[in-house]
Every structure is written in C-alpha cells, then in structure tokens.
Amino acid sequence: VTMGWWDNIWLNEGFASWMEIKATDKMNPDWDIWPRQHETREATMATDALSTTHPIQQVIHNVSEANSAFDGISYGKGELVIRMMEGWLGEDHFRDGMRAYMKAHAFGNATSQDLWNALSGTSGQDVGKVARSFTEQPGIPQVNVAAVCRNGQTTYTLTQSRFTIHDPNAKALTWNIPVVAGGPGLETRKLVLGAEPATFTLPRCNAPLKLDLGESGYYRVHYDDVAFAPIAASISKFAPVDRANILGDQFAQFRAGHGALSSYFDLVDRLTAAHETDIATLEEIIGKLETLDFYEIGNPDRPAFQAYARSRLAPVLKRLGWDQKPHESVLDTMLRPSVISALGTFNDPAVLTEAKRRFAIWLKNPASLRPDLVGTVSALAMKHTDAATYEIMAKKVRDTQATELKLRLFQALANASDPDLIRRNVELAYSGAIPNGRISMALSQIASASENPDLVWKLVRQHEAEIRTHLAPWSQDGFLPAIAGHSNNPDILAELQKDPSSSKTTGAKIATAHALNTVAARQEAVQATQSQIHDWLAAHTH
C-alpha cells in the first residue's frame, strides 16, 4: 500500500518507525524498547513545540517541500501518534483495523482517512475525530491537572491547552486526547478529553495519580501543586517508563517557562538517592544533564554544575564498571557507554584517564575494546588529542569500508577541540572519506561536538563552493542552516539569512526558519538555565 501523495508520507515513515519498534519489542522483550523510546518522544516534542513545526499531514507542492517532510515530525511524531492510537483502541482492534486497511488497498494508493475508516470499523470508535486532531494540526496538547481535596476525597479537573516553547503568539488549538490515568495502588481510568473540562473523584487525598500512564499518549502534562506533590513523593514506586515520563514533562515545564529547574533536580536527587538502575530513566537524566551542561558553556558556574552531575552518575558507573560482567542484563550493557560518555563530558578525571589508557591499547590491539565502547572511548580520547594521534584516527576513517563504523569513528573525531584539528576535520568531511549523503550531517556534528561552531561556519563558508559539489541533492537545502543552528552568534545568523541559498527553494526557507527559531529558543533556555542553576548551586553547595 503506497500513500496517494506526499501529503501522507508520514503514513509510510511513521508507520515503519512504529513497526520496527513493535517487532523488535516482540522478539526481544528484555530490551525495554518501548520505555527507551522516551528519547525519541523528547526529541520530537522539542521540535513540535516550536513555531516552525508543521502538521504530520501537510500539503506538499514540490520536490524540495517533499524532501523537507522527511523529518522528526513525519518519523517521530508519526510513530508516537500511531502508538497512541494502538494504546487507546487496544492491540486487537488496532491489528484488525490494519489488516482490513492493507487488504482493501493492497497494490493501490491510500490516504490517512482510509486508515481511520478501517480502524473505526474494527473498534467501534470515531477514530478520525481523535486522529485528525493530531495529524492535521501542528504542535502538542497539554493536559492541565488541578486537584482539590475535601472531606477525604480528591476531585480532579482536567483541561487542555497548547504546549509551546518560545512561541508567545501560538494559535490556540483543541485536540481530542486519549488520556490514561492511574498510579501505584490506583485503578486505571481512560477518557477522551475534548474542549470541555473533565472531572472525576478519588475516595482519598494525596493519591499519586499520574496521567499518560505507560507514556503511550502524545501530550504534555502540567500538574498543580496539590496533584504533583504525591507524585513527586512516590516517584520511585512508578514503573520505569512513568519515572522517565514524569522527569521529561517536568523538564519541559521548565523549558516552557512554567516550572522551576529546581523541581527537576529534586526528582533526580530522589531517584539517584534510591539507587535508580533503569536504563530509560537514567538515559533521560543523562540526556537532560548533558543539555544543561551545553547551556552552561562559557559560564563560570559550569565546573560546579559538572561536579553535581558527576556526583549523580558516578555511583551508576561504580555499579556497572568499565567491563561487561558475566550474566549482566543486556540493558546494563547498553547503559554503560552512555554513563561513561556523560561522565567524560562532565570532565570526570578518572573516567578521562581510563578512556585515554584504553584508547592507547585499542590503537595497538583493536580486539581489546568491545565494539559498543569504541565510539565512546575514542570520542573522549579525541577531546584533547595531539596531532599525531588525530592522524591515526583520521586514517582509520579514510580506510574503514563499513559505513556505520566509519561514521562512528568520524563522530569520535568530531570531538577534537584544537582549532587546527577542527580545520582538518572539516576538510576530511568532504574529502571523499565520508559518503556524499552524510557530509552535511558530518559537518553539523563537528560544529556541535567541538563546541566551536563559529570556527566551523567560517571554514565551511571559505570552501562552500567545493563542498557543495560533493553534497547529495537532498542535502543542499539544509546544509548551511544545519551548521548555523549550532551557533549563538548573531552575525552568523544574519549571514545565513542574507545568503541567497537560504531562500532559493521552499525547502531551504523551511530549514533556515527552523535553524533561526531553534537558536532563539536555545538562547532563551541558556539565559533561564544559567540564572536558575546559579541560584540553585548557591542554595545547595556549602
């Protein structure tokens, strides 16, 4: 079954993304694959909260617009909305509807509406009403939870609004939101929240009632203080996917300017004090601490913040160790590189020393390091490497034939921070060592990982004409925006806007607008982060 037109490209890509996770989960239930999709959710929602987002299903007029539709909204949001539909309708109804849709349209063309009709037919629900509010509108709904406790019972009132970041003039929208609520020791409730408030009562006070149970919904949640206090107090009792979800929503409230960063740190402290071991929860914490560290670049408080981050993750590495243990869970094996990488990013001296030692051994004996640690260890070793060691790695990138390994080694090399090595990295990216379709991504990686995007921009501009001759056609529109988007320098952003290539096609205009908006939102986040972390450190370090 092929989509009728590019408007419905998400049906191919979003469904493929959902299906690969669904099948992997079925075949490898011990991989915790759905809870670990939390990372996809956070990245997708970060894009979808900005003014430059677009509906999953959008009108496509030409090739450059079609190319720009292959993005995190079509893939990530598409996957997450399909998952929400399955969670709401139930696995059996959803599967039966998919089978009916495939049978009716086999070897033909179909639209999103054809799928909603098939799902409505098998489930008895008005699927189109719910689905269209998520596929034909941009952005993210937020469910607001207000709790009032009287006479030993709590009344909850749910209302909806639109969740946005750095978008004060966002159009107010209404969704039909499948809501699942529950918590430790509580009965699960399901409802579809529309424009009108929904209320229900629990026969007790201080119940840890959480929305989006199981994180299968595509919405943010904002709790008032009465509703949130019992959730925070019993966060360790929730399932791992819900712990990650509570953290993600709380950080999102900070990013939107509706919550304090300190409340996120309080949750992190509760979980790490309770010796958190779950991969989805820890990777959520690692991801956000790394984001905050990035926002602290150039700030005098950065070393103190890094010390805090190290203190929360060092016990996790102590438990895991550097080497795989006999009979350890596959999740611990997957978690180890993330923890080592984060501690190295936070300048843990013992981790950096050990990474350097193992890297030196690996150069002489590639079998000495497990494949899953090669990228992590070499990236940490490259941060402050010398020219001779750099050249050994660059030769590996040039000589390696396997594309995925080549890209992993280049990603490590991109961490070099010495200006001359950054120059050599930029040259390496378009020298023929990297496949043409990945050159734009490689240059963007150097801009980010080196922490010197302004130098990368300058070098790329000097050699732009030559670089463009190597780029794949679909990389041209987003090439400069992908690099400028890592810079906070207003001169570079002005240069991007003035450049004729930024308005040459619809796709280029979309990529440029997205880069400018991402930077503006990040600058807002940097300001809020630096001021709130300064106050928080003053109150918590004695």
C-alpha positions as CSV (number, residue, x, y, z in Angstrom):
1,V,0.0,0.0,0.0
2,T,1.5,3.3,-1.1
3,M,0.4,6.8,0.0
4,G,-1.7,8.7,-2.5
5,W,0.6,11.7,-2.4
6,W,3.5,13.1,-0.5
7,D,1.0,14.8,2.0
8,N,0.7,11.3,3.5
9,I,4.5,10.4,3.6
10,W,4.1,10.1,7.4
11,L,2.0,7.0,6.8
12,N,4.9,5.2,5.3
13,E,7.6,6.6,7.6
14,G,5.8,7.0,10.9
15,F,4.3,3.5,10.5
16,A,7.7,2.0,9.6
17,S,9.2,3.6,12.7
18,W,6.4,2.3,14.9
19,M,6.5,-1.2,13.3
20,E,10.3,-1.6,13.7
21,I,10.0,-0.9,17.4
22,K,6.9,-3.1,17.8
23,A,8.6,-6.1,16.1
24,T,11.9,-5.6,18.0
25,D,9.9,-5.4,21.3
26,K,8.1,-8.6,20.4
27,M,11.3,-10.5,19.5
28,N,13.4,-9.0,22.3
29,P,11.2,-8.3,25.3
30,D,14.2,-7.9,27.6
31,W,15.4,-4.9,25.6
32,D,12.8,-2.5,27.2
33,I,12.5,-1.0,23.7
34,W,9.2,1.0,24.3
35,P,10.4,2.7,27.5
36,R,13.6,3.6,25.7
37,Q,11.5,5.4,23.0
38,H,11.2,8.1,25.6
39,E,14.3,9.7,24.0
40,T,12.5,9.8,20.6
41,R,9.5,11.4,22.3
42,E,11.5,14.1,24.0
43,A,13.4,15.0,20.7
44,T,10.2,15.0,18.7
45,M,8.3,17.2,21.2
46,A,11.2,19.6,21.4
47,T,10.8,20.3,17.7
48,D,7.0,20.2,17.7
49,A,6.8,22.8,20.5
50,L,8.4,25.5,18.3
51,S,6.6,27.9,15.9
52,T,8.4,26.3,12.9
53,T,6.7,22.9,13.4
54,H,4.2,21.6,10.9
55,P,1.3,19.1,10.9
56,I,2.2,15.4,10.4
57,Q,0.0,15.6,7.3
58,Q,0.8,18.7,5.3
59,V,0.2,19.9,1.8
60,I,3.2,19.2,-0.4
61,H,3.6,21.3,-3.6
62,N,7.1,20.4,-4.9
63,V,10.2,18.2,-4.5
64,S,12.0,20.5,-2.0
65,E,8.9,20.5,0.2
66,A,8.7,16.7,-0.1
67,N,12.4,16.4,1.0
68,S,11.8,18.7,4.0
69,A,8.9,16.4,5.1
70,F,11.4,13.6,5.8
71,D,11.9,14.9,9.3
72,G,11.4,14.2,13.0
73,I,7.7,15.1,12.7
74,S,6.9,12.6,10.0
75,Y,9.0,9.9,11.6
76,G,9.0,10.5,15.3
77,K,5.6,12.1,15.8
78,G,4.1,9.7,13.2
79,E,5.4,6.8,15.3
80,L,4.2,8.2,18.6
81,V,0.7,9.1,17.3
82,I,0.3,5.5,15.9
83,R,1.4,4.1,19.2
84,M,-1.2,6.3,21.0
85,M,-3.9,5.0,18.7
86,E,-3.0,1.4,19.4
87,G,-2.9,2.1,23.1
88,W,-6.3,3.7,23.0
89,L,-8.1,1.2,20.8
90,G,-6.3,-1.9,22.2
91,E,-3.9,-4.2,20.3
92,D,-6.5,-6.5,18.8
93,H,-8.8,-3.8,17.4
94,F,-5.8,-1.9,16.1
95,R,-4.3,-5.0,14.4
96,D,-7.7,-6.0,12.9
97,G,-8.1,-2.5,11.5
98,M,-4.6,-2.5,10.0
99,R,-5.3,-5.8,8.3
100,A,-8.6,-4.5,6.9
101,Y,-6.8,-1.4,5.6
102,M,-4.0,-3.4,3.9
103,K,-6.5,-5.8,2.3
104,A,-8.7,-3.1,1.0
105,H,-5.8,-1.1,-0.5
106,A,-3.3,-3.8,-1.5
107,F,-1.2,-2.8,-4.5
108,G,-3.0,0.6,-4.6
109,N,-2.9,4.0,-3.1
110,A,-4.3,5.2,0.2
111,T,-4.8,8.2,2.4
112,S,-4.7,8.7,6.2
113,Q,-8.5,8.9,6.1
114,D,-8.6,5.4,4.6
115,L,-6.7,4.1,7.7
116,W,-9.0,6.0,10.1
117,N,-12.1,4.4,8.4
118,A,-10.6,0.9,8.7
119,L,-9.7,1.4,12.4
120,S,-13.2,2.9,13.2
121,G,-14.8,-0.2,11.5
122,T,-13.0,-2.7,13.8
123,S,-13.0,-0.7,17.0
124,G,-16.4,1.0,17.0
125,Q,-14.8,4.3,18.0
126,D,-14.8,7.5,16.0
127,V,-11.0,7.2,15.2
128,G,-10.9,10.0,12.6
129,K,-12.1,12.6,15.2
130,V,-9.2,11.8,17.5
131,A,-6.6,11.1,14.9
132,R,-7.2,14.1,12.7
133,S,-6.7,16.5,15.7
134,F,-3.1,15.0,15.9
135,T,-2.3,14.6,12.3
136,E,-3.8,17.7,10.7
137,Q,-2.8,20.2,13.3
138,P,0.7,21.2,14.3
139,G,2.0,21.2,17.9
140,I,1.4,19.4,21.2
141,P,-1.6,19.4,23.5
142,Q,-1.0,19.8,27.2
143,V,-3.4,18.3,29.8
144,N,-3.6,20.5,32.9
145,V,-4.4,18.7,36.2
146,A,-6.0,20.6,39.1
147,A,-6.7,18.7,42.3
148,V,-8.9,19.7,45.3
149,C,-9.0,17.6,48.5
150,R,-12.2,17.9,50.6
151,N,-13.6,15.6,53.2
152,G,-11.2,12.8,52.5
153,Q,-11.7,12.7,48.7
154,T,-10.0,14.4,45.8
155,T,-11.7,16.0,42.8
156,Y,-9.5,16.2,39.7
157,T,-10.3,18.6,36.9
158,L,-8.6,18.1,33.5
159,T,-8.4,20.9,30.9
160,Q,-6.3,21.3,27.8
161,S,-4.1,23.9,26.3
162,R,-1.3,24.1,23.8
163,F,2.3,23.3,25.0
164,T,4.8,25.6,23.3
165,I,8.4,26.8,23.7
166,H,9.4,30.3,22.6
167,D,6.2,30.9,20.8
168,P,4.2,33.6,22.6
169,N,1.8,34.0,19.6
170,A,0.9,30.4,19.1
171,K,-2.5,29.8,17.8
172,A,-4.8,28.2,20.4
173,L,-5.8,24.7,19.2
174,T,-8.1,21.9,20.5
175,W,-7.4,18.2,20.4
176,N,-9.4,15.1,21.2
177,I,-6.9,13.5,23.6
178,P,-7.0,9.8,24.7
179,V,-6.0,10.1,28.4
180,V,-4.9,7.2,30.6
181,A,-4.6,8.0,34.3
182,G,-3.5,5.8,37.2
183,G,-0.7,5.1,39.6
184,P,0.7,2.8,42.3
185,G,-2.3,1.2,44.0
186,L,-4.8,3.1,41.9
187,E,-7.4,1.9,39.4
188,T,-6.6,2.9,35.7
189,R,-9.0,5.3,34.1
190,K,-9.4,6.1,30.4
191,L,-11.2,9.0,28.8
192,V,-11.0,11.2,25.7
193,L,-10.5,14.9,26.7
194,G,-12.0,17.4,24.3
195,A,-12.6,21.2,24.6
196,E,-14.8,20.8,27.8
197,P,-13.1,20.1,31.2
198,A,-13.4,16.6,32.5
199,T,-13.7,15.9,36.3
200,F,-13.6,12.7,38.4
201,T,-13.2,12.0,42.1
202,L,-11.0,9.6,44.1
203,P,-12.1,8.5,47.5
204,R,-8.8,9.6,49.2
205,C,-6.4,12.5,49.4
206,N,-2.7,12.7,48.4
207,A,-3.1,10.0,45.7
208,P,-0.2,9.7,43.3
209,L,-2.5,10.0,40.3
210,K,-0.4,10.3,37.1
211,L,-1.6,11.0,33.6
212,D,-0.2,9.4,30.4
213,L,0.3,6.1,32.3
214,G,2.8,4.0,30.3
215,E,3.8,7.0,28.2
216,S,1.7,5.9,25.3
217,G,0.0,9.3,24.8
218,Y,1.3,12.2,22.7
219,Y,0.7,15.1,25.1
220,R,2.5,17.0,27.9
221,V,1.1,17.1,31.5
222,H,1.1,20.1,33.8
223,Y,0.0,19.3,37.4
224,D,-0.9,21.9,40.0
225,D,1.0,21.7,43.4
226,V,-1.7,19.6,45.1
227,A,-1.7,17.0,42.3
228,F,2.0,16.9,41.9
229,A,3.3,16.6,45.5
230,P,2.2,13.0,45.9
231,I,3.6,12.0,42.5
232,A,7.0,13.5,43.4
233,A,6.9,11.8,46.8
234,S,6.4,8.4,45.4
235,I,8.2,8.7,42.0
236,S,10.3,5.6,42.8
237,K,7.2,3.5,43.1
238,F,6.1,4.2,39.5
239,A,7.1,1.9,36.6
240,P,10.4,2.9,34.9
241,V,8.6,4.3,31.8
242,D,6.5,6.5,34.0
243,R,9.5,7.7,36.0
244,A,11.1,8.8,32.8
245,N,7.9,10.4,31.7
246,I,7.4,12.4,34.9
247,L,11.0,13.7,34.6
248,G,10.5,14.6,30.9
249,D,7.3,16.5,31.5
250,Q,8.8,18.4,34.5
251,F,11.9,19.5,32.4
252,A,9.5,20.5,29.6
253,Q,7.6,22.8,32.0
254,F,11.0,24.5,32.8
255,R,11.7,24.9,29.1
256,A,8.3,26.4,28.5
257,G,8.8,28.9,31.4
258,H,6.1,27.3,33.6
259,G,8.2,25.5,36.1
260,A,11.5,25.8,38.0
261,L,14.6,23.7,37.1
262,S,15.0,23.0,40.9
263,S,11.9,20.8,40.8
264,Y,13.6,18.7,38.1
265,F,16.8,18.4,40.2
266,D,14.7,17.4,43.2
267,L,13.3,14.4,41.2
268,V,16.7,13.5,40.0
269,D,18.0,13.6,43.6
270,R,15.1,11.4,44.8
271,L,15.7,8.8,42.2
272,T,19.5,8.7,42.4
273,A,19.3,8.5,46.2
274,A,17.0,5.5,45.7
275,H,19.8,3.9,43.5
276,E,18.0,4.2,40.2
277,T,19.1,1.4,37.8
278,D,16.6,1.6,35.0
279,I,18.0,2.5,31.6
280,A,15.1,4.6,30.3
281,T,15.1,6.7,33.5
282,L,18.9,7.1,33.7
283,E,19.2,8.0,30.0
284,E,16.5,10.6,30.5
285,I,18.6,12.1,33.4
286,I,21.8,11.8,31.4
287,G,20.3,13.5,28.3
288,K,18.9,16.4,30.3
289,L,22.1,16.9,32.4
290,E,24.1,17.0,29.1
291,T,21.7,19.5,27.7
292,L,22.1,21.7,30.7
293,D,25.9,21.4,30.6
294,F,25.8,22.5,27.0
295,Y,23.7,25.6,28.1
296,E,26.4,26.3,30.7
297,I,29.3,26.6,28.1
298,G,31.3,29.7,28.9
299,N,29.6,30.2,32.2
300,P,31.7,30.4,35.5
301,D,29.2,28.0,37.2
302,R,29.9,25.2,34.7
303,P,32.6,23.4,36.8
304,A,30.3,23.4,39.9
305,F,27.3,22.1,37.8
306,Q,29.6,19.4,36.3
307,A,30.6,18.3,39.8
308,Y,26.9,17.9,40.7
309,A,26.2,15.9,37.5
310,R,29.3,13.7,38.3
311,S,28.0,13.1,41.8
312,R,24.7,11.7,40.5
313,L,26.2,9.4,37.9
314,A,29.5,8.2,39.5
315,P,27.6,5.6,41.6
316,V,26.0,4.2,38.5
317,L,29.4,3.6,36.9
318,K,30.7,2.1,40.1
319,R,27.9,-0.4,39.9
320,L,28.3,-1.1,36.2
321,G,32.1,-1.0,36.0
322,W,34.0,-0.5,32.7
323,D,33.9,-4.1,31.7
324,Q,30.9,-6.4,30.9
325,K,30.2,-8.8,33.7
326,P,29.2,-12.4,33.2
327,H,25.4,-12.8,33.2
328,E,24.7,-9.0,33.3
329,S,21.5,-7.8,31.7
330,V,21.6,-6.6,28.2
331,L,20.2,-3.2,29.5
332,D,23.3,-2.7,31.7
333,T,25.5,-3.5,28.7
334,M,23.6,-0.8,26.7
335,L,23.7,1.7,29.5
336,R,27.4,1.5,30.2
337,P,28.6,3.6,27.2
338,S,26.0,6.4,28.0
339,V,27.2,6.7,31.6
340,I,30.9,6.7,30.6
341,S,30.3,9.2,27.9
342,A,28.4,11.5,30.2
343,L,31.0,11.4,33.0
344,G,33.7,12.2,30.4
345,T,31.6,15.1,29.1
346,F,31.3,16.3,32.7
347,N,35.2,16.1,33.0
348,D,35.4,13.2,35.4
349,P,39.3,13.0,35.8
350,A,39.3,9.2,36.5
351,V,37.0,8.5,33.5
352,L,39.0,10.7,31.1
353,T,42.3,9.0,32.3
354,E,40.9,5.5,31.9
355,A,39.4,6.3,28.4
356,K,42.8,7.6,27.3
357,R,44.5,4.4,28.6
358,R,42.1,2.1,26.9
359,F,42.2,4.1,23.7
360,A,46.0,3.7,23.5
361,I,45.7,-0.1,24.0
362,W,42.9,-0.2,21.3
363,L,45.1,1.6,18.8
364,K,47.6,-1.3,19.1
365,N,45.1,-4.0,19.5
366,P,41.5,-3.3,18.2
367,A,40.2,-6.5,19.8
368,S,41.0,-5.1,23.3
369,L,37.8,-2.9,23.3
370,R,34.2,-4.1,23.0
371,P,32.6,-2.7,19.8
372,D,30.0,-0.8,21.9
373,L,32.7,1.1,23.7
374,V,34.9,2.0,20.7
375,G,32.8,5.2,19.9
376,T,32.6,6.3,23.5
377,V,36.3,5.8,24.4
378,S,37.7,7.3,21.2
379,A,35.4,10.3,21.5
380,L,36.7,11.1,25.0
381,A,40.3,10.5,23.9
382,M,39.8,12.9,20.9
383,K,38.6,15.8,23.1
384,H,42.2,17.0,23.9
385,T,44.2,14.8,21.5
386,D,47.5,15.7,19.8
387,A,48.1,15.9,16.0
388,A,49.9,12.6,15.7
389,T,47.1,10.6,17.5
390,Y,44.5,12.6,15.5
391,E,46.1,11.5,12.2
392,I,46.0,7.8,13.2
393,M,42.2,8.1,13.8
394,A,41.7,10.1,10.6
395,K,43.5,7.3,8.7
396,K,41.1,4.8,10.2
397,V,38.1,6.9,9.0
398,R,39.6,7.0,5.5
399,D,40.5,3.3,5.4
400,T,37.4,1.8,7.0
401,Q,35.0,0.4,4.4
402,A,32.0,-0.3,6.7
403,T,29.9,2.8,6.5
404,E,28.4,2.6,10.1
405,L,31.8,2.1,11.7
406,K,33.3,4.8,9.5
407,L,30.6,7.3,10.7
408,R,31.1,6.2,14.4
409,L,34.8,6.8,14.2
410,F,34.2,10.2,12.5
411,Q,31.7,11.1,15.2
412,A,34.5,10.5,17.7
413,L,37.0,12.5,15.7
414,A,34.5,15.4,15.6
415,N,35.1,16.0,19.4
416,A,38.6,17.4,18.7
417,S,38.7,21.0,20.1
418,D,42.1,22.2,18.9
419,P,41.4,24.8,16.1
420,D,43.9,23.2,13.7
421,L,42.3,19.8,14.2
422,I,38.8,21.3,13.6
423,R,40.1,22.6,10.3
424,R,41.4,19.1,9.4
425,N,38.0,17.6,10.4
426,V,36.1,19.9,8.1
427,E,38.5,19.0,5.2
428,L,38.2,15.3,6.0
429,A,34.3,15.5,5.9
430,Y,34.3,16.4,2.2
431,S,37.5,14.7,1.1
432,G,35.7,11.6,-0.1
433,A,36.2,9.7,3.2
434,I,32.5,10.2,4.1
435,P,29.6,9.2,1.8
436,N,28.1,12.2,0.0
437,G,24.7,11.7,1.7
438,R,26.3,12.1,5.1
439,I,28.7,15.1,4.5
440,S,26.2,17.7,5.7
441,M,25.5,15.7,8.9
442,A,29.2,15.2,9.5
443,L,29.9,19.0,9.3
444,S,27.0,19.6,11.6
445,Q,28.5,17.1,14.1
446,I,31.8,18.9,14.1
447,A,30.1,22.2,14.8
448,S,28.3,20.7,17.8
449,A,30.9,18.3,19.3
450,S,33.9,20.7,19.0
451,E,32.0,23.3,21.0
452,N,33.3,25.8,18.3
453,P,30.5,26.2,15.7
454,D,31.7,29.7,14.8
455,L,35.0,28.4,13.5
456,V,33.3,25.5,11.6
457,W,31.0,28.1,10.0
458,K,33.9,30.2,8.9
459,L,35.8,27.2,7.4
460,V,32.7,25.9,5.6
461,R,32.0,29.3,4.1
462,Q,35.6,29.5,2.8
463,H,35.2,26.2,1.0
464,E,31.4,26.2,0.4
465,A,31.5,26.1,-3.4
466,E,33.7,23.0,-3.4
467,I,31.8,21.3,-0.6
468,R,28.5,21.8,-2.4
469,T,29.9,19.8,-5.4
470,H,30.1,16.8,-3.1
471,L,26.7,17.0,-1.4
472,A,23.8,14.8,-2.2
473,P,21.0,16.8,-3.8
474,W,18.7,16.4,-0.8
475,S,21.4,17.8,1.5
476,Q,21.7,21.2,-0.3
477,D,18.7,23.0,1.3
478,G,19.6,22.2,4.9
479,F,23.4,22.3,4.6
480,L,24.2,25.9,5.9
481,P,21.2,26.0,8.4
482,A,22.4,22.8,10.0
483,I,25.8,24.4,10.9
484,A,24.5,27.9,11.7
485,G,21.9,26.3,14.0
486,H,24.6,25.3,16.5
487,S,25.9,28.9,16.8
488,N,24.6,31.6,19.1
489,N,26.5,34.3,17.2
490,P,24.0,36.9,15.7
491,D,26.4,37.8,12.9
492,I,26.4,34.2,11.7
493,L,22.7,34.0,11.8
494,A,22.4,37.3,9.9
495,E,24.8,35.9,7.3
496,L,22.7,32.8,6.9
497,Q,19.5,34.9,6.4
498,K,21.2,37.1,3.8
499,D,22.7,34.2,1.8
500,P,20.8,33.6,-1.5
501,S,20.8,29.8,-0.9
502,S,18.6,30.2,2.2
503,S,15.6,31.4,0.1
504,K,16.4,29.5,-3.1
505,T,13.7,26.8,-2.6
506,T,10.8,26.2,-0.2
507,G,12.8,23.5,1.5
508,A,15.7,26.0,2.1
509,K,13.3,28.6,3.5
510,I,11.9,25.9,5.9
511,A,15.4,24.8,7.0
512,T,16.6,28.4,7.6
513,A,13.5,29.4,9.6
514,H,13.8,26.2,11.7
515,A,17.6,26.9,12.4
516,L,16.8,30.6,13.4
517,N,13.9,29.5,15.6
518,T,16.0,26.7,17.3
519,V,18.8,29.2,18.1
520,A,16.3,31.8,19.5
521,A,14.7,29.1,21.7
522,R,18.1,27.9,22.9
523,Q,19.3,31.4,23.8
524,E,16.1,31.8,25.9
525,A,16.9,28.4,27.5
526,V,20.6,29.3,28.1
527,Q,19.5,32.5,29.9
528,A,17.0,30.7,32.1
529,T,19.4,27.8,32.8
530,Q,22.3,30.0,33.8
531,S,20.3,32.2,36.2
532,Q,18.4,29.3,37.8
533,I,21.5,27.0,38.1
534,H,23.4,29.8,39.7
535,D,20.7,30.3,42.4
536,W,20.3,26.5,42.9
537,L,24.1,26.0,43.3
538,A,24.2,28.8,45.8
539,A,21.5,27.1,47.9
540,H,22.8,23.6,47.6
541,T,26.6,23.9,47.8
542,H,28.0,24.8,51.1
